[in-house]
């Protein structure tokens, strides 16, 4: 089995970012990201810690604002939009009431929407960007390959599909209820799954030499689980993201890349 290790790539990206932040600091500019998190969520807590540590390592200030509902989140965003010392604002998903997601994220000033989730965001989705970085970093050829994306969520699936199509790719798009699910998955040369359904993708479905990226996250039994069933990792003939350190670290790298781009855009003459 071959692994697509986003953690290794993320370290290289972080070194570059830290050098750039030091240059900005020398010019008396301190990049700052603010994360708004609603309620309590095991998956959210894990990713918040990852982002805070990454920011510390890269030299970017990271502030966490805890809210309990969409009204509080919106008030915080409107205030942060006007704060010139804040370069990036993200809302950690899912929200307490997922029906409020569009209203909340679309309030973020497009120039500060570094997760790329708002309809007018100046930046591409960090998670979708990380997936393309991962494929490129491991020289995975997409031209002429059957690409399948499972899940069309706001955080991963929808922006990824848009970005893939912008490169000329035509991915097949599924959700867990698609009638031809097994057939389409079994024909995938490159499978990217972001359904948030633990164990959805069984080992028996995967094509020989398939490249598989697991971007699904869900909490099960107090642990973060992806979409791949455990027996997938017994397959010796595929290339896959590992259970730990796969896509997550590189997603954080892409997020902080957008923060630094936001700083550069602000200080550019």
Order of alpha helices (4+ residues) and beta strands (2+ residues): beta-alpha-beta-alpha-beta-alpha-beta-alpha-alpha-beta-alpha-beta-alpha-beta-beta-beta-beta-beta-alpha
